């Protein structure tokens, strides 16, 4: 398998939910526990649009572009902090074929409708059930505050948020660099680690949000999960390093 891939994150949307910690624990495999903020577990969707992605050492001209999304729950373990990823979706057939074979992580093929301007992001992700039917996986319609000061409007954090500030959100996710997911071959967990050369997070004002995963009452009973906040990061040089098998 390829050990490390690198490239650019054109944008990275983090749509975050606060979850009853006992319910979040039931959605996790053994060895992982929910990472808590003010008594809440934190879940969400990380939607990334990537460019120049290639094995480390390969020239950027050979890199590929794609839209991707990962449903996640923030966790702690004996190996550190990170996220458990129950589902990944991608616009790239290459990622579907390579995931779990050439690089860690399984992917589902999905349809991404990504519209963005300087200050607004609207992303809808749908999964094909069959050639006649699609199922909506995620919708986010959100915007920065304004062109002059897009970073730190405290009004974007509502009173019920688990977080107290943008700085707290940024530190929480910057410390959670590991990503665990179920292997294709067995019930062990693959581990990958995120490395970034720059880190600049901005709060988003959310106009509309939907997640099929966090709306599934068979996993998250009514009242156990609520939307919390959303952020965006742009133009991030990064790499993902495969750490091998964890908790086999």
C-alpha positions as CSV (number, residue, x, y, z in Angstrom):
1,X,0.0,0.0,0.0
2,X,1.0,3.6,-0.5
3,X,2.4,5.0,2.7
4,X,1.7,8.7,2.2
5,X,-0.3,10.9,-0.1
6,X,0.0,14.7,-0.4
7,X,-1.7,17.6,-2.1
8,X,-3.9,20.6,-1.5
9,X,-7.2,21.0,0.3
10,X,-9.0,23.7,-1.6
11,X,-11.6,23.9,1.1
12,X,-12.5,21.9,4.2
13,X,-15.9,22.2,5.7
14,X,-16.5,20.8,9.2
15,X,-20.2,20.5,10.1
16,X,-20.3,19.6,13.7
17,X,-23.0,18.0,16.0
18,X,-23.1,17.6,19.7
19,X,-24.2,14.1,20.8
20,X,-25.2,12.4,24.0
21,X,-21.9,10.6,25.0
22,X,-23.6,7.3,25.9
23,X,-25.3,7.2,22.4
24,X,-22.0,8.2,20.7
25,X,-20.2,5.3,22.5
26,X,-22.7,2.8,21.1
27,X,-21.7,4.0,17.6
28,X,-18.0,3.4,18.2
29,X,-15.9,0.2,18.0
30,X,-14.0,-1.1,21.0
31,X,-10.9,0.7,22.1
32,X,-12.3,4.1,21.2
33,X,-14.2,6.5,23.5
34,X,-15.9,9.8,22.5
35,X,-13.9,12.9,23.1
36,X,-16.1,15.2,25.2
37,X,-16.5,19.0,25.2
38,X,-18.5,20.3,28.2
39,X,-20.2,17.0,28.6
40,X,-21.0,16.4,24.9
41,X,-19.5,14.0,22.3
42,X,-18.8,15.7,19.0
43,X,-19.7,14.2,15.7
44,X,-19.9,15.7,12.2
45,X,-19.1,15.7,8.5
46,X,-15.8,16.7,7.1
47,X,-16.3,17.7,3.4
48,X,-13.1,18.4,1.5
49,X,-12.4,19.4,-2.1
50,X,-8.9,18.2,-3.0
51,X,-6.4,19.0,-5.8
52,X,-2.9,17.8,-6.8
53,X,-3.3,14.6,-4.7
54,X,-0.6,12.1,-5.4
55,X,1.8,9.8,-3.6
56,X,4.5,11.7,-1.8
57,X,7.5,12.4,-4.0
58,X,5.4,12.3,-7.3
59,X,5.2,15.6,-9.2
60,X,2.2,17.8,-8.7
61,X,1.3,17.7,-12.4
62,X,0.4,14.0,-11.9
63,X,-2.0,14.8,-9.0
64,X,-5.8,14.3,-9.1
65,X,-8.8,16.3,-7.9
66,X,-11.9,15.2,-6.1
67,X,-14.7,16.0,-3.7
68,X,-14.9,13.9,-0.6
69,X,-16.8,13.6,2.7
70,X,-16.2,11.7,5.9
71,X,-18.9,11.1,8.6
72,X,-16.9,11.2,11.9
73,X,-17.1,11.0,15.6
74,X,-14.3,12.6,17.6
75,X,-12.6,10.1,19.9
76,X,-9.7,9.4,22.3
77,X,-7.7,6.1,22.5
78,X,-4.5,4.7,23.8
79,X,-3.0,5.8,20.5
80,X,-4.1,9.5,20.8
81,X,-6.9,11.7,19.8
82,X,-8.7,11.7,16.5
83,X,-11.9,10.6,14.8
84,X,-13.7,7.4,14.0
85,X,-15.0,7.4,10.4
86,X,-18.0,5.1,9.9
87,X,-18.5,6.3,6.2
88,X,-16.5,8.0,3.5
89,X,-18.0,9.3,0.2
90,X,-16.2,10.5,-2.9
91,X,-16.8,11.8,-6.4
92,X,-13.7,9.9,-7.6
93,X,-13.9,6.4,-8.9
94,X,-10.1,6.2,-8.4
95,X,-10.6,6.7,-4.7
96,X,-13.3,4.0,-4.6
97,X,-11.1,1.5,-6.3
98,X,-7.9,2.5,-4.3
99,X,-9.5,2.8,-0.9
100,X,-8.6,-0.1,1.4
101,X,-6.4,-1.5,-1.3
102,X,-3.8,1.1,-2.3
103,X,-4.4,3.4,0.6
104,X,-6.3,3.1,3.9
105,X,-10.0,3.8,4.1
106,X,-13.0,2.6,2.2
107,X,-15.0,5.0,0.0
108,X,-18.5,5.0,-1.5
109,X,-19.2,6.6,-4.9
110,X,-21.4,9.6,-4.5
111,X,-22.7,12.7,-6.4
112,X,-21.3,16.0,-5.2
113,X,-22.9,19.3,-6.2
114,X,-20.4,21.9,-4.9
115,X,-21.2,25.6,-5.4
116,X,-18.9,28.2,-3.8
117,X,-18.1,31.9,-4.0
118,X,-15.7,34.0,-2.1
119,X,-17.9,33.9,1.0
120,X,-20.6,31.2,0.5
121,X,-20.5,27.4,0.3
122,X,-23.4,25.2,-0.8
123,X,-22.7,21.5,-1.0
124,X,-25.1,18.7,-1.6
125,X,-24.1,15.0,-1.6
126,X,-26.3,12.2,-2.8
127,X,-25.7,8.5,-2.9
128,X,-27.0,6.4,-5.8
129,X,-29.3,3.6,-4.6
130,X,-29.8,2.5,-8.1
131,X,-30.0,4.1,-11.6
132,X,-33.6,5.4,-10.8
133,X,-33.2,6.6,-7.3
134,X,-30.8,8.7,-5.2
135,X,-30.6,9.3,-1.5
136,X,-29.4,12.6,0.0
137,X,-26.5,12.2,2.4
138,X,-25.7,15.8,3.3
139,X,-26.6,19.4,2.6
140,X,-24.8,22.5,3.9
141,X,-25.6,26.1,2.9
142,X,-23.4,28.5,4.8
143,X,-21.5,31.8,4.5
144,X,-18.8,33.8,6.1
145,X,-19.8,37.0,7.9
146,X,-18.5,39.6,5.3
147,X,-15.6,40.4,3.1
148,X,-13.9,42.7,5.6
149,X,-13.9,40.5,8.7
150,X,-14.8,36.9,7.9
151,X,-13.1,35.1,10.8
152,X,-14.4,35.9,14.3
153,X,-18.1,36.7,14.6
154,X,-19.1,35.3,18.0
155,X,-22.8,35.4,16.9
156,X,-22.1,32.3,14.8
157,X,-21.8,30.3,18.0
158,X,-25.3,29.9,19.5
159,X,-25.8,29.8,23.2
160,X,-26.3,26.0,23.2
161,X,-23.0,25.3,21.5
162,X,-20.6,22.9,23.2
163,X,-17.7,25.2,22.3
164,X,-17.0,28.6,23.8
165,X,-15.1,30.2,20.9
166,X,-13.5,29.7,17.5
167,X,-10.1,29.2,19.2
168,X,-11.5,26.3,21.2
169,X,-13.0,24.7,18.1
170,X,-9.7,25.1,16.2
171,X,-7.6,23.6,19.0
172,X,-10.0,20.7,19.4
173,X,-9.7,19.6,15.8
174,X,-6.1,20.4,15.4
175,X,-5.2,18.1,18.2
176,X,-7.4,15.3,16.7
177,X,-5.0,14.3,13.8
178,X,-5.7,10.5,13.7
179,X,-8.4,8.9,11.7
180,X,-9.6,5.3,12.3
181,X,-11.9,3.3,10.1
182,X,-13.0,-0.4,9.7
183,X,-10.7,-2.3,7.4
184,X,-12.0,-4.0,4.3
185,X,-10.5,-7.4,5.2
186,X,-11.6,-7.7,8.9
187,X,-12.9,-5.9,11.9
188,X,-9.6,-4.3,12.7
189,X,-9.1,-0.6,12.4
190,X,-6.9,1.2,9.8
191,X,-5.2,4.4,11.1
192,X,-4.1,7.4,9.1
193,X,-2.6,10.7,10.4
194,X,-3.2,14.2,9.0
195,X,-0.2,16.6,8.7
196,X,-0.8,20.2,7.6
197,X,1.6,23.0,6.8
198,X,-0.9,25.7,7.6
199,X,-4.0,25.9,9.8
200,X,-6.6,28.8,9.6
201,X,-10.2,28.1,10.6
202,X,-13.1,30.4,10.1
203,X,-16.6,30.2,11.5
204,X,-19.6,29.9,9.2
205,X,-23.1,31.2,9.5
206,X,-25.3,28.2,8.6
207,X,-28.5,28.8,6.5
208,X,-29.4,25.1,6.0
209,X,-27.9,21.8,7.2
210,X,-28.8,18.2,6.9
211,X,-27.0,14.9,7.5
212,X,-28.7,11.5,6.8
213,X,-26.3,9.8,9.2
214,X,-26.9,12.0,12.2
215,X,-30.7,12.1,11.4
216,X,-30.9,8.3,11.5
217,X,-32.9,7.6,14.7
218,X,-31.9,3.9,14.7
219,X,-28.4,5.2,15.5
220,X,-29.1,8.5,17.2
221,X,-32.5,8.4,19.0
222,X,-34.5,11.6,18.9
223,X,-33.1,14.2,21.2
224,X,-29.7,12.6,21.4
225,X,-28.0,14.7,18.7
226,X,-28.2,18.4,17.6
227,X,-26.4,20.6,15.1
228,X,-23.7,22.7,16.8
229,X,-21.6,24.8,14.5
230,X,-19.7,24.8,11.2
231,X,-16.3,26.0,10.1
232,X,-14.2,26.3,6.9
233,X,-10.5,26.1,6.1
234,X,-9.1,26.9,2.7
235,X,-5.9,26.3,0.7
236,X,-4.2,23.9,3.0
237,X,-1.0,22.0,2.0
238,X,-1.3,18.6,3.7
239,X,-0.5,15.0,3.6
240,X,-2.1,11.8,5.0
241,X,0.2,9.1,6.4
242,X,-0.9,5.5,6.8
243,X,-0.1,4.3,10.2
244,X,-1.0,0.6,9.6
245,X,-3.5,-1.5,11.6
246,X,-4.7,-0.5,15.0
247,X,-6.5,-2.6,17.6
248,X,-6.5,-5.8,15.6
